Amino acid sequence: MPVNDPARTRRFAATPDLIADSLRDEILRGVIEPGAPLRQEELAERFQVSRIPVRDALLRLESQGLVHVYPNRGAFVISLSADEVREIYDMRILLEGDLIERAVPRMTAEDWRRIDAAHAAATRTAGAPDWAEGDWAFHRALYEPAGRARQLELVELLRSTVARYSARYGALPEHTARWLADHDAIVEACRARAAVAARKRLEGHLARAADVVIELGV
């Protein structure tokens, strides 16, 4: 279990949300490996709190698909097989493809202001450590006009579940140009109100991402 310096630990003020944010960042960066145990007593000592906020933080991470909490066994960082990663991406392709096809005919001028801003931000942060946040903001802006809040929440959960694995893909320079070209092509189809074409371009984008993530090694 990585140990932070005391000054940094104190800055987290021991709230469940901030503890969860700290652990989530370390999981996504690979500081805490898939399958690693997250022992409440060790985390309580690290963050200088009781076990209650630690337990709440672990439950938050479980709801985000990053941790499994087992009764009488404790919490472990999620570890996925290649088949499980493929299944999650297949589900994302179905759900996200449906969302964008529904969203395109409903995109307004205000929606486009948000989409263009998110697209520009995702392009600026490509390959940076926080690229995934910009990528999700871009995709979310594309999907929100569909007006399917529950479906969007499910997509966010699935993305979070594979975030630890897909983070490596986004940081690889040899894939960044293709990834950004995919974004440009998706936006182009949406702007032309070609809903079916937008869906096909998005599905291709996600399928290629799945292939690269699995090829890199789960």
Buried (B, 14 or more C-beta within 10 A) or exposed (E): EEEBEEEEBEEBEBBBEBBBBBBBEBBBEEEBEBEBEBBBEEBBBBBEBEBEBBBBBBBBBBEBBBBBBEEEEBBBBBEBEBEBBBBBBEBBBEBBBBBBBBBBEEBEEEBBEBBBEBBEBBBEBBBEEEBBBBBBBBBBBBBBBBEBEEBBEBBBEBBBBBBBBBBBBBBEEEBBEEBBEBBEBBBEBBBEEBBEBBBBBBBBBBEBBBEBBBEEEB
